């Protein structure tokens, strides 16, 4: 489990790096969302293997956001994937 504060763009870069390692892609869902919140899908060949949401706020994220993303992407990337990267 990740226990430190991080910024959204750093976390998104980490997810994209792990997706490339596993032969997957990260795509932003187009649509009308709440303010600066964006939703992303992880998958390949039209199949979705995971999804998560992030904000575009310049300040750091709390501890629960990276933890939730790590849990939601555990299936495609493996257990404790944030600690291994």
N, C-alpha and C positions, 0 to 999 in steps of 0.2 A: 504494500500500500504506500502510495506517495504521501508524504507528510509535509511538504514545503509549498509555499505560495509560488505561483508562476503566472506568467502573462498568457493571454489567449493565443497570441500569434506564435509563441514558443511552443505551446501545447499542440496547436494545429500543425506546426512543422514536425513535431515528434510523431504525430499520428500519420502524417503523409510519408515520413521516412520509413516507419514500420510497415505501412501499406505497400510501399515499393519493394521492401525486402520480401514480403509474402506474395508478391504478384497481384496486388489489389490496387484499386484506385479510390481516391477520396473526391467526391463531387458535392458541390453545394446544391441543396434543393432550392429551386426557384419558386417563389410564391410570396405571399404577403405574411410577414411574421411580425411579431411584437417589437417595434423599435429597432434596436441594434442587434437583436438576437438572430443568429443564423443557424440553420440545421444542415447537417452533413450526412452523407451516406457512404459507407465503405463497402465495396464489392467489386466484382469483375464480371464481364460478359452479361450485363443486365441483371445479375443476381445480387441481391443485397445480403451482406453477411453481418452488418452492424450499422448503427446510426447513433448520432450524438448531436448536441447543440452547444453553441458557444455564444458569447457576447462580443461586441466590438469595443468594449470599454477599455480605456487606456490603463486603468489601474489593475493590479494583480487580482487573480481569482482567489476565492477562498479555498480551503482544503477539501471541501466536499465536491466541488466541480471536477477536479482531476480524478478524484476517487471514483466518482460516478462514471466518468469516461473510461477509466481503466476497467471497471466492472462490466460496462456495456460492450467493450471491445475485447473481452477476455476470450471469447469463442474464436475469432479469426486470428488473434495475435498470440494467444497462449497466456498462461497464468503469470501474474506479476510482470507483465511485459514492459511496464514503465521503469521498473527497477533494473531490468536487464539491458535497456538501451542506453 
